[in-house]
Amino acid sequence: MRVVATAAALAAVLPLSSASAVAQGPDTTPARFAAEVRTAGLSADEQQELQRAVNAELAKRGGKQVAANQVRWAGGDATTTIQYPNQRRARALSSSMGVQAGDPSTCAYGNFCVYTGSGYTGNRTDFYHCRDYVFYDDFWSYVNNQTGGTVAVLHLDQPGGPDRTPAAWHGQYTWNGLNYSVIRPCP
């Protein structure tokens, strides 16, 4: 009876619009993140290592941590998925344990994805929109899974014209993604 009375008291205090917004929003709480790393079987040391990598990405990009190993960039139009310790391929810990982000087919349709390792390994960043993204990090493979015929433009951080990827769909298993300062997923 006490629980019912408490719930009724909360419902009376919270406006209906706030209660429905909370119910519909994604769960980005530390408790959910802890459940994700437990499900993935990470040790306490691995959890700390992963959180340090997430914190470094947040410091670099701004934005918000949206999963135990994912950062949605400030502005919300790119997401970096950080590989968790002892794994070669990044995948969202909140996703199905059988899905590996190192499989190029996991770069969602409409996105341009870059990987910090060759062979679609390492951290993955998904770019969603047609705009310039400042990106001074190296990448060693990419997937262009944008709409048919779309190319990505990679601007060099040195003299010379930009590089253009082949039209979508295209995956590059190995790529020397050094010295790029801006990625524009579209022409």
PyMOL commands that set and color helices and strands:
alter all, ss='L'
color gray80, all
select helices_A, chain A and resi 2-13+16-24+30-40+44-61+104-106
alter helices_A, ss='H'
color red, helices_A
select strands_A, chain A and resi 64-67+70-72+78-81+111-117+121-127+133-134+141-145+153-156+163-164+170-172+180-184
alter strands_A, ss='S'
color yellow, strands_A
deselect
rebuild
show_as cartoon
